[in-house]
Amino acid sequence: MSKIKITPFGGVHENGKNMYAVEVDEQIFILDCGLKYPENELMGIDVVVPDWSFLKDSADRIVGVFLTQGHADAIGGLPYFLADFNVPVFGSELTIALAKLAVKDSADKKVKKFNDFHVVDAATEIDFNDVTVSFFKTTHSIPDTMGIVLQTPEGNIVYTGDFKFDQTAAEGYRTDLARLAQIGQQGVLLLLSDSAGSGITGMNTKEKDIAAYIQDTFEAAPGRVVVASVASNIMRVQQILNAAAATGRKVILSGHDLEQIIDTAMSLNKLKMPEDDLLITLEEAKKLPPEELVVLETGKMGEPIKALQQIANGDNKNITLNENDLVFVTTTPSYAMETTVQKTEDMLYRTGASVKFIAADLNPSGHANQNDEQLMLNFMRPQWFMPIQGEYRLLDQHAILAEEVGIPADHIFLTNKGDVLTYEDGAFHLGAHVEVGNTMIDGTGVGDIGNIVLRDRRVLSEDGIFVVVATIDRKKKKIVARPQITSRGFVFVKTNRQLMKQSADLVEKVVQENLDQKEFDWTHLKSDVREKLNRFLFNQTKRHPVILPVIMEINQHPKRKNHSKKTNDKANEESTAKKTVAKRRGRGRGAKRQRKTEAKAGK
């Protein structure tokens, strides 16, 4: 009997960052390798990827990475993963093309050269000893989306990836229902299924209705339309291009990521341009009236919300909003970004522009609703079920839906990152837990930002910094200069002179107490200043700024000075002695000459 282990490295209890390791005997299969965009408290962090350090000891057992689709939550972590593991990557044609773009943009020179990519489709079967990997077509907001089947000696393990059911989906987006039924008839040991839409009780809006809604919005807009969309949502981009062409508008692309993705999708015939001259440049746009323009904005890394904030703040040199513009948000932000979205909307309204969210009128989600999730469960009829891809409340709701279609509650596992679901003796159970955290990416830094740094950033943003500089003479055990205090982001110094004076007095007292002790310790001195000053400032202001004590020491070298003085005195003595000798010699030579003169005169 084969031993099977499933470990989620991301994608559970969170939105995005999907990555699941399936271990069958001595082989490890990596299903997706995504990232997630940081939430508000992760200050300065660009993206977050899974922490896969646990896998490094088993690197030679990883047979490959298997990708379900080309969105960042499935492929975004791949460049960082390949920096640690040189393994083949499998995916559909468009997914692999987008994965290559992500690898090409990597800062790691070794990763840039990686080229072990393999294009697969729904007819592909790959044998890895006793495990056969195959794929099936699903519907999502990007073409070529596929689910994955691992056929093991104990039964099929099925990973759906992101999916939904839409009977009106266009070619390239359609779910292969016959294939789903076939997989279910073969028998499914364990199903890992998308839970991101478990909170959607109604029906998802059909994509043909969304296309019509976008076109109606363009027709009704009196001026320019600035459309915010996720760059990799190819289906939405196609609908926007079609609507622009139908309403006689030209499209300006804003965002390097968007241009790359559109070029890639068009080269693979996954995206079709309705008109040859539909796309124009900013210079060409200046010659057209606003009512004939659409600006498609995606922002950095394809995330449009922050790009809209920059536009609203006037930080985008190419786009300035006015009262005749319509900002049309066609993306559905995650729940974690609700506060950010509301602030962004308020900022946009302040510019005078109108704002419209597609999610306010329709349900444009790319994820399965409750009916879709139960339909997938009925297709698969799994013996065991593991909800994935979503926060805990969504995983729990998916578990309830599974019970409603007849899956026993004790055959459903709500896992956390690092939980090891183990199959032994004909049953799954939760085995030992492994440490799995987050790896935070800040600029080119990978994993060098931890909780302490984030805490300091948060404190700096909330309460500011308080810098204390003191100069001491440790040998004489005294403070040479009164402590100088600088504050940034804490209080306005000019109106809080008394607080500054009291703080300086306190620091002076604490420093002198440490100098007076027999055992002087630099670490203890700084810690003591920080602790007592922190307590004082909180009592006075109810705030905790970052306190940075800077203690400087005067370096005196009395022995060296005395030695120099002695050296100088000695040199002076030697010089004087030489002069005295010279004088004596001079007097001797003069006396000798005088005696010779006297002798001559006597002659």
C-alpha positions as CSV (number, residue, x, y, z in Angstrom):
1,M,0.0,0.0,0.0
2,S,1.3,3.4,-1.0
3,K,1.9,6.0,1.6
4,I,0.4,9.4,0.7
5,K,0.9,12.8,2.3
6,I,-0.7,16.2,1.4
7,T,0.8,19.4,2.8
8,P,-0.6,22.8,2.0
9,F,2.2,25.5,1.9
10,G,-0.3,28.2,1.2
11,G,-3.9,28.7,-0.1
12,V,-5.7,27.7,3.1
13,H,-6.9,30.3,5.7
14,E,-5.9,33.0,3.2
15,N,-6.6,34.4,-0.3
16,G,-4.0,33.4,-2.9
17,K,-0.5,31.9,-2.5
18,N,-1.8,28.5,-3.6
19,M,0.8,25.7,-3.2
20,Y,0.2,22.1,-2.2
21,A,2.8,19.3,-2.0
22,V,1.5,15.7,-2.7
23,E,3.9,13.0,-1.6
24,V,3.3,9.5,-2.9
25,D,5.9,7.1,-1.5
26,E,9.3,8.6,-2.6
27,Q,7.9,11.2,-5.1
28,I,6.7,14.8,-4.4
29,F,4.4,16.6,-6.7
30,I,4.0,20.4,-6.3
31,L,0.6,21.7,-7.3
32,D,0.7,25.4,-8.2
33,C,3.3,27.8,-6.8
34,G,1.6,31.2,-6.2
35,L,1.9,34.5,-4.4
36,K,-0.5,36.8,-2.7
37,Y,-0.5,40.6,-2.5
38,P,0.2,42.0,1.0
39,E,-2.6,43.2,3.3
40,N,-2.5,46.6,4.9
41,E,-0.4,45.6,8.0
42,L,2.5,44.3,5.8
43,M,4.0,47.7,5.3
44,G,6.4,48.1,2.4
45,I,6.1,44.4,1.4
46,D,5.6,43.9,-2.4
47,V,4.3,40.3,-2.4
48,V,4.2,37.2,-0.1
49,V,5.2,33.7,-1.2
50,P,5.1,30.4,0.7
51,D,7.9,29.3,2.9
52,W,9.1,26.0,1.4
53,S,12.3,25.6,3.5
54,F,10.9,22.3,4.8
55,L,11.2,20.8,1.3
56,K,14.9,21.6,0.9
57,D,15.9,18.3,2.6
58,S,13.8,16.4,0.1
59,A,14.7,18.4,-3.1
60,D,15.9,15.3,-5.0
61,R,12.4,13.8,-4.5
62,I,10.5,16.6,-6.2
63,V,9.4,15.4,-9.7
64,G,8.0,18.8,-10.9
65,V,5.7,21.7,-10.5
66,F,2.3,21.4,-12.0
67,L,0.4,24.6,-12.8
68,T,-3.4,25.0,-13.2
69,Q,-3.5,28.5,-14.7
70,G,-1.6,31.7,-15.3
71,H,-2.8,34.1,-12.6
72,A,-0.3,35.3,-9.9
73,D,-2.0,33.2,-7.2
74,A,-0.9,30.1,-9.1
75,I,2.4,31.0,-10.8
76,G,3.6,34.1,-9.0
77,G,5.9,32.3,-6.6
78,L,7.5,30.2,-9.3
79,P,10.6,32.4,-9.9
80,Y,11.5,32.3,-6.2
81,F,10.8,28.5,-6.0
82,L,13.1,27.8,-9.0
83,A,15.9,29.7,-7.2
84,D,15.9,26.8,-4.6
85,F,14.7,23.9,-6.7
86,N,15.8,23.0,-10.2
87,V,12.8,20.9,-11.3
88,P,10.6,20.8,-14.5
89,V,7.5,22.9,-14.8
90,F,4.3,21.6,-16.5
91,G,1.3,23.7,-17.6
92,S,-1.0,24.6,-20.5
93,E,0.3,26.7,-23.4
94,L,-0.8,30.1,-22.1
95,T,0.1,29.2,-18.5
96,I,3.7,28.2,-19.5
97,A,4.0,31.4,-21.6
98,L,3.0,33.6,-18.6
99,A,5.3,31.6,-16.3
100,K,8.2,32.2,-18.6
101,L,7.4,36.0,-18.4
102,A,7.6,35.8,-14.6
103,V,10.9,33.9,-14.7
104,K,12.3,36.3,-17.3
105,D,11.6,39.3,-14.9
106,S,13.4,37.5,-12.0
107,A,16.3,39.4,-10.4
108,D,18.1,36.0,-10.0
109,K,20.4,35.4,-13.0
110,K,20.3,31.6,-12.5
111,V,16.5,31.7,-12.6
112,K,16.5,33.9,-15.8
113,K,18.2,31.0,-17.6
114,F,15.8,28.3,-16.5
115,N,14.1,26.7,-19.4
116,D,12.8,23.3,-18.3
117,F,9.2,24.1,-19.2
118,H,6.7,21.5,-20.6
119,V,3.4,22.3,-22.3
120,V,0.6,19.9,-21.6
121,D,-3.1,19.8,-22.4
122,A,-6.2,17.8,-21.4
123,A,-5.1,14.8,-23.5
124,T,-1.7,14.6,-21.8
125,E,-0.7,11.8,-19.5
126,I,2.7,11.7,-17.8
127,D,4.0,8.6,-16.0
128,F,6.1,8.9,-12.9
129,N,6.7,5.4,-11.8
130,D,3.5,4.3,-10.1
131,V,1.8,7.7,-10.5
132,T,0.2,9.0,-13.7
133,V,-0.5,12.8,-14.0
134,S,-3.3,13.9,-16.3
135,F,-5.4,17.1,-16.7
136,F,-8.9,18.3,-17.4
137,K,-10.3,21.6,-18.8
138,T,-12.1,24.1,-16.4
139,T,-13.7,27.5,-16.7
140,H,-12.0,30.5,-15.2
141,S,-11.3,34.1,-16.1
142,I,-8.2,33.2,-18.1
143,P,-7.9,30.7,-21.0
144,D,-6.3,27.3,-20.8
145,T,-7.2,26.7,-17.1
146,M,-6.9,23.0,-16.1
147,G,-7.4,20.8,-13.1
148,I,-4.9,18.1,-12.2
149,V,-5.4,14.3,-11.5
150,L,-2.8,12.2,-9.8
151,Q,-3.6,8.6,-10.4
152,T,-2.0,6.6,-7.6
153,P,-2.2,2.9,-6.7
154,E,-4.7,3.9,-4.0
155,G,-7.0,6.0,-6.2
156,N,-7.2,9.4,-7.9
157,I,-6.2,12.6,-6.1
158,V,-7.9,15.5,-7.8
159,Y,-7.0,19.2,-7.6
160,T,-9.5,21.5,-9.2
161,G,-7.6,24.7,-9.2
162,D,-9.8,27.8,-9.7
163,F,-13.0,26.9,-11.5
164,K,-16.6,27.8,-12.1
165,F,-19.4,26.5,-14.4
166,D,-20.7,28.7,-17.2
167,Q,-22.7,27.1,-20.0
168,T,-22.1,30.2,-22.2
169,A,-18.3,30.2,-21.8
170,A,-16.4,30.9,-25.1
171,E,-14.1,28.4,-26.7
172,G,-10.9,28.1,-24.7
173,Y,-12.8,28.7,-21.4
174,R,-15.2,25.7,-21.5
175,T,-15.3,23.0,-18.8
176,D,-15.0,19.5,-20.2
177,L,-18.0,18.0,-18.3
178,A,-17.6,14.6,-19.9
179,R,-14.1,14.4,-18.6
180,L,-15.3,15.3,-15.1
181,A,-17.8,12.5,-15.2
182,Q,-15.1,10.1,-16.4
183,I,-12.8,11.0,-13.5
184,G,-15.6,10.5,-11.1
185,Q,-16.4,7.0,-12.5
186,Q,-12.8,6.0,-12.1
187,G,-13.1,6.7,-8.4
188,V,-11.7,9.7,-6.5
189,L,-9.8,9.0,-3.3
190,L,-9.3,12.7,-2.3
191,L,-10.6,15.9,-3.8
192,L,-8.9,19.3,-3.2
193,S,-11.5,21.9,-4.4
194,D,-11.6,25.7,-4.8
195,S,-13.5,27.3,-1.9
196,A,-13.0,31.0,-2.8
197,G,-16.6,31.4,-3.8
198,S,-18.2,29.5,-1.0
199,G,-19.8,32.7,0.3
200,I,-21.7,33.3,-3.0
201,T,-25.2,32.0,-2.5
202,G,-26.7,33.3,-5.8
203,M,-25.7,32.5,-9.4
204,N,-22.6,33.9,-11.0
205,T,-23.3,36.4,-13.8
206,K,-22.7,34.7,-17.1
207,E,-19.8,36.1,-19.1
208,K,-22.0,37.1,-22.0
209,D,-24.1,39.2,-19.7
210,I,-20.9,40.8,-18.3
211,A,-19.8,41.7,-21.8
212,A,-23.1,43.3,-22.6
213,Y,-22.9,45.3,-19.3
214,I,-19.4,46.6,-20.1
215,Q,-20.6,47.7,-23.6
216,D,-23.7,49.5,-22.1
217,T,-21.4,51.3,-19.6
218,F,-19.1,52.6,-22.4
219,E,-22.1,53.8,-24.5
220,A,-23.6,55.7,-21.6
221,A,-20.3,57.4,-20.5
222,P,-20.3,61.1,-21.6
223,G,-16.5,61.3,-21.6
224,R,-13.3,59.3,-21.2
225,V,-13.5,55.9,-19.5
226,V,-10.7,54.7,-17.2
227,V,-11.1,51.0,-16.8
228,A,-9.3,49.2,-13.9
229,S,-8.7,45.5,-14.5
230,V,-6.3,42.7,-13.4
231,A,-3.8,42.3,-16.2
232,S,-4.0,38.6,-16.3
233,N,-7.8,38.5,-16.5
234,I,-7.7,37.8,-20.2
235,M,-11.5,37.2,-20.4
236,R,-12.2,40.7,-19.0
237,V,-9.6,42.3,-21.2
238,Q,-11.2,40.7,-24.2
239,Q,-14.6,42.0,-23.2
240,I,-13.2,45.6,-22.7
241,L,-11.5,45.5,-26.1
242,N,-14.7,44.3,-27.8
243,A,-16.8,46.9,-26.0
244,A,-14.5,49.7,-27.0
245,A,-14.6,48.6,-30.7
246,A,-18.4,48.4,-30.6
247,T,-18.8,51.9,-29.2
248,G,-16.2,53.6,-31.4
249,R,-13.6,54.2,-28.8
250,K,-9.8,53.7,-29.0
251,V,-7.9,52.0,-26.2
252,I,-4.7,53.2,-24.4
253,L,-2.8,50.5,-22.4
254,S,-1.4,51.7,-19.1
255,G,1.0,49.3,-17.4
256,H,4.1,47.3,-18.6
257,D,2.6,44.1,-17.3
258,L,-0.6,44.5,-19.3
259,E,1.3,45.1,-22.5
260,Q,3.4,42.0,-22.0
261,I,0.4,39.8,-21.2
262,I,-1.6,41.1,-24.1
263,D,1.3,40.5,-26.5
264,T,1.8,37.0,-25.2
265,A,-1.9,36.1,-25.3
266,M,-2.3,37.5,-28.9
267,S,0.8,35.6,-30.1
268,L,-0.9,32.4,-28.9
269,N,-4.3,33.4,-30.4
270,K,-5.8,33.4,-26.9
271,L,-6.8,37.1,-27.2
272,K,-8.2,38.6,-30.4
273,M,-8.0,42.3,-31.4
274,P,-11.4,43.4,-32.8
275,E,-9.8,46.1,-34.9
276,D,-6.3,46.6,-36.2
277,D,-6.0,50.2,-35.1
278,L,-7.9,49.8,-31.8
279,L,-4.8,50.3,-29.6
280,I,-3.2,53.8,-29.7
281,T,-0.5,55.7,-27.9
282,L,-0.8,58.6,-25.4
283,E,0.4,61.0,-28.1
284,E,-2.2,59.8,-30.5
285,A,-4.9,60.1,-27.8
286,K,-4.2,63.8,-27.4
287,K,-5.7,64.3,-30.9
288,L,-9.0,62.6,-30.0
289,P,-11.9,63.9,-28.0
290,P,-12.4,62.2,-24.5
291,E,-15.6,60.5,-25.5
292,E,-13.7,58.4,-27.9
293,L,-11.1,57.1,-25.4
294,V,-10.8,54.1,-23.0
295,V,-7.7,53.9,-20.7
296,L,-7.1,50.3,-19.6
297,E,-5.2,50.6,-16.3
298,T,-3.7,47.6,-14.4
299,G,-0.9,49.0,-12.4
300,K,2.3,47.4,-11.1
301,M,2.2,43.5,-11.1
302,G,-1.3,43.7,-12.6
303,E,-3.0,45.0,-9.4
304,P,-5.2,48.0,-10.3
305,I,-6.4,49.4,-7.0
306,K,-3.0,50.9,-6.0
307,A,-2.7,52.3,-9.5
308,L,-6.0,54.1,-9.1
309,Q,-4.7,55.6,-5.9
310,Q,-1.7,57.0,-7.7
311,I,-4.0,58.5,-10.4
312,A,-6.3,60.0,-7.7
313,N,-3.3,61.6,-5.9
314,G,-1.9,63.0,-9.1
315,D,1.2,60.7,-9.0
316,N,0.5,59.3,-12.5
317,K,2.1,61.8,-15.0
318,N,0.1,60.4,-17.9
319,I,-3.5,60.4,-16.5
320,T,-5.3,63.2,-14.7
321,L,-8.9,62.8,-13.8
322,N,-11.6,65.4,-14.3
323,E,-15.4,65.6,-13.7
324,N,-16.3,64.2,-17.1
325,D,-14.3,61.0,-16.6
326,L,-15.7,57.7,-15.5
327,V,-13.5,55.3,-13.5
328,F,-14.9,51.8,-14.2
329,V,-13.5,49.1,-11.8
330,T,-14.1,45.7,-13.5
331,T,-12.1,43.6,-10.9
332,T,-13.5,42.1,-7.8
333,P,-11.0,42.8,-4.9
334,S,-10.5,40.3,-2.1
335,Y,-12.2,40.8,1.2
336,A,-8.8,41.7,2.7
337,M,-8.7,44.8,0.6
338,E,-12.2,46.1,1.5
339,T,-10.8,49.1,3.5
340,T,-8.3,49.9,0.8
341,V,-11.1,49.8,-1.9
342,Q,-13.3,52.2,0.1
343,K,-10.5,54.7,0.6
344,T,-9.6,54.5,-3.1
345,E,-13.2,55.1,-4.1
346,D,-13.3,58.2,-1.8
347,M,-10.1,59.5,-3.3
348,L,-11.4,59.1,-6.8
349,Y,-14.6,61.0,-6.0
350,R,-12.6,63.9,-4.7
351,T,-11.1,64.3,-8.2
352,G,-14.6,65.1,-9.6
353,A,-14.7,61.9,-11.6
354,S,-17.6,59.4,-11.5
355,V,-16.9,55.9,-10.1
356,K,-18.5,52.6,-11.0
357,F,-17.8,49.1,-9.6
358,I,-19.0,46.2,-11.7
359,A,-19.4,44.2,-8.5
360,A,-22.1,46.6,-7.3
361,D,-24.5,45.4,-10.0
362,L,-23.3,42.0,-11.0
363,N,-21.6,38.9,-9.6
364,P,-18.6,38.7,-11.9
365,S,-16.5,36.2,-9.8
366,G,-14.2,33.7,-11.6
367,H,-14.8,31.3,-8.7
368,A,-17.5,28.6,-8.2
369,N,-20.5,29.6,-6.2
370,Q,-22.2,27.2,-3.8
371,N,-24.2,25.4,-6.5
372,D,-21.1,25.0,-8.6
373,E,-19.1,23.6,-5.7
374,Q,-21.7,21.0,-5.0
375,L,-21.9,20.1,-8.7
376,M,-18.2,19.5,-8.7
377,L,-18.6,17.3,-5.6
378,N,-21.3,15.3,-7.3
379,F,-19.2,14.8,-10.4
380,M,-16.2,13.6,-8.4
381,R,-18.0,11.7,-5.5
382,P,-14.7,11.7,-3.5
383,Q,-14.2,9.3,-0.5
384,W,-12.3,12.1,1.3
385,F,-12.5,15.9,0.9
386,M,-10.1,18.8,1.6
387,P,-11.5,22.3,0.9
388,I,-8.7,24.7,-0.2
389,Q,-8.2,28.2,-1.5
390,G,-9.9,30.5,0.9
391,E,-10.1,31.9,4.4
392,Y,-11.3,29.6,7.2
393,R,-14.9,30.7,7.0
394,L,-15.0,29.8,3.3
395,L,-13.4,26.5,3.9
396,D,-15.9,25.8,6.7
397,Q,-18.8,26.7,4.4
398,H,-17.5,24.4,1.7
399,A,-17.3,21.6,4.3
400,I,-21.0,22.2,5.1
401,L,-21.9,22.0,1.4
402,A,-20.0,18.8,1.1
403,E,-22.0,17.3,4.0
404,E,-25.2,18.3,2.2
405,V,-24.3,16.1,-0.8
406,G,-23.5,13.1,1.4
407,I,-19.8,13.2,2.3
408,P,-19.4,12.2,6.0
409,A,-18.1,14.9,8.3
410,D,-15.3,12.7,9.5
411,H,-14.1,12.4,5.9
412,I,-13.7,16.2,5.5
413,F,-10.5,17.9,6.6
414,L,-10.1,21.7,7.3
415,T,-6.3,22.1,7.2
416,N,-4.0,24.9,8.1
417,K,-0.6,25.7,6.5
418,G,1.9,23.0,7.5
419,D,-0.7,20.4,8.4
420,V,0.2,16.9,7.0
421,L,-2.8,14.9,5.8
422,T,-1.6,11.3,5.8
423,Y,-3.1,8.2,4.2
424,E,-2.3,5.0,6.0
425,D,-4.2,1.7,6.5
426,G,-7.0,2.8,4.1
427,A,-7.8,6.1,5.8
428,F,-6.7,9.7,5.9
429,H,-5.8,11.4,9.2
430,L,-3.9,14.5,10.3
431,G,-0.3,13.6,10.9
432,A,2.6,15.6,12.3
433,H,2.6,19.4,11.7
434,V,5.5,21.0,9.9
435,E,6.6,24.7,10.3
436,V,5.3,26.6,7.3
437,G,5.2,30.4,7.3
438,N,5.4,33.3,4.9
439,T,8.3,34.5,2.9
440,M,8.0,38.3,2.3
441,I,9.4,40.0,-0.8
442,D,10.5,43.6,-0.4
443,G,12.2,44.9,-3.5
444,T,15.0,42.5,-4.3
445,G,15.1,41.2,-0.8
446,V,13.7,37.7,-0.4
447,G,12.8,36.6,3.2
448,D,15.0,39.2,4.8
449,I,12.0,41.0,6.3
450,G,10.6,39.4,9.5
451,N,8.0,40.2,12.2
452,I,10.4,42.4,14.1
453,V,11.0,44.6,11.1
454,L,7.3,44.8,10.3
455,R,6.5,45.7,13.9
456,D,9.1,48.5,13.8
457,R,7.6,49.8,10.5
458,R,4.1,49.7,12.0
459,V,5.3,51.6,15.1
460,L,7.1,54.2,13.0
461,S,4.0,54.8,10.9
462,E,1.8,55.1,14.0
463,D,3.9,56.8,16.7
464,G,7.1,58.0,15.0
465,I,10.7,57.9,16.2
466,F,12.5,59.5,19.2
467,V,16.3,59.8,18.9
468,V,18.5,60.6,22.0
469,V,22.2,61.5,21.6
470,A,24.4,61.6,24.7
471,T,28.2,62.0,25.0
472,I,30.1,60.5,27.9
473,D,33.6,60.3,29.4
474,R,33.6,56.8,30.8
475,K,37.0,57.2,32.6
476,K,35.8,60.3,34.5
477,K,32.3,58.8,34.9
478,K,30.6,61.9,33.7
479,I,28.3,63.2,30.9
480,V,30.3,65.6,28.7
481,A,27.3,67.2,26.9
482,R,23.7,67.4,27.8
483,P,21.6,64.9,25.9
484,Q,20.2,66.1,22.6
485,I,16.8,64.9,21.4
486,T,15.3,64.7,17.9
487,S,11.8,63.6,17.2
488,R,10.1,62.7,13.9
489,G,6.5,61.8,13.5
490,F,6.0,61.7,17.3
491,V,5.3,65.3,18.6
492,F,5.9,68.8,17.3
493,V,9.1,69.8,19.2
494,K,8.4,73.6,19.3
495,T,5.1,73.1,21.1
496,N,6.5,70.4,23.4
497,R,9.7,72.0,24.8
498,Q,8.8,71.0,28.3
499,L,8.4,67.3,27.3
500,M,11.8,67.5,25.5
501,K,13.5,69.0,28.6
502,Q,12.0,66.4,30.9
503,S,13.1,63.7,28.6
504,A,16.7,65.1,28.5
505,D,16.7,65.3,32.3
506,L,15.6,61.6,32.5
507,V,18.2,60.4,30.0
508,E,20.9,62.4,31.9
509,K,19.9,60.8,35.1
510,V,19.8,57.2,33.7
511,V,23.1,57.6,32.0
512,Q,24.8,58.9,35.1
513,E,23.4,56.0,37.2
514,N,24.9,53.6,34.8
515,L,28.3,55.4,34.8
516,D,28.4,55.3,38.6
517,Q,28.0,51.5,38.7
518,K,31.2,49.4,39.1
519,E,30.4,47.2,36.1
520,F,29.7,49.4,33.1
521,D,27.8,47.7,30.2
522,W,26.9,49.4,26.9
523,T,24.0,47.1,26.2
524,H,22.5,47.6,29.6
525,L,22.9,51.4,29.3
526,K,21.0,51.6,26.0
527,S,18.4,49.2,27.2
528,D,17.9,51.1,30.4
529,V,17.5,54.4,28.5
530,R,15.1,52.9,26.1
531,E,13.0,51.2,28.8
532,K,12.7,54.2,31.2
533,L,12.2,56.8,28.4
534,N,9.5,54.6,26.8
535,R,7.6,54.4,30.1
536,F,7.9,58.1,30.6
537,L,6.8,59.1,27.1
538,F,3.8,56.7,27.3
539,N,2.7,58.2,30.6
540,Q,2.9,61.7,29.1
541,T,1.5,61.0,25.6
542,K,-0.1,57.5,25.6
543,R,2.1,56.7,22.6
544,H,5.0,54.3,22.0
545,P,7.5,55.8,19.5
546,V,10.6,53.9,18.3
547,I,13.3,55.0,20.7
548,L,16.8,55.1,19.4
549,P,19.5,55.9,22.0
550,V,22.9,57.0,20.6
551,I,25.7,57.0,23.2
552,M,29.0,58.4,22.2
553,E,32.3,58.3,24.1
554,I,35.1,60.8,24.2
555,N,38.4,59.1,23.4
556,Q,41.2,60.6,25.5
557,H,44.8,59.4,25.4
558,P,46.6,61.1,28.4
559,K,49.5,58.7,28.3
560,R,50.0,59.4,24.7
561,K,49.9,63.1,25.3
562,N,52.4,62.8,28.2
563,H,54.6,60.6,26.1
564,S,54.5,63.3,23.4
565,K,55.4,65.9,25.9
566,K,58.3,64.0,27.3
567,T,59.5,63.3,23.8
568,N,59.3,67.0,23.0
569,D,61.1,67.9,26.3
570,K,63.8,65.4,25.5
571,A,64.2,66.8,22.0
572,N,64.4,70.3,23.4
573,E,67.0,69.1,26.0
574,E,69.1,67.4,23.3
575,S,68.9,70.5,21.1
576,T,70.0,72.8,23.9
577,A,72.8,70.4,24.7
578,K,74.0,70.4,21.1
579,K,73.9,74.2,21.1
580,T,75.9,74.4,24.3
581,V,78.6,72.0,22.9
582,A,78.7,74.0,19.7
583,K,79.2,77.2,21.7
584,R,82.0,75.6,23.8
585,R,83.6,74.2,20.6
586,G,83.3,77.7,19.1
587,R,84.9,79.3,22.2
588,G,87.7,76.7,22.1
589,R,88.5,77.3,18.5
590,G,88.5,81.1,19.1
591,A,90.8,80.8,22.1
592,K,93.1,78.6,20.0
593,R,93.3,81.2,17.2
594,Q,93.9,83.9,19.8
595,R,96.9,82.0,21.3
596,K,98.3,81.5,17.8
597,T,98.0,85.2,17.1
598,E,99.7,86.1,20.3
599,A,102.5,83.7,19.6
600,K,103.1,85.3,16.2
601,A,103.1,88.8,17.7
602,G,105.7,87.7,20.2
603,K,108.0,86.6,17.4
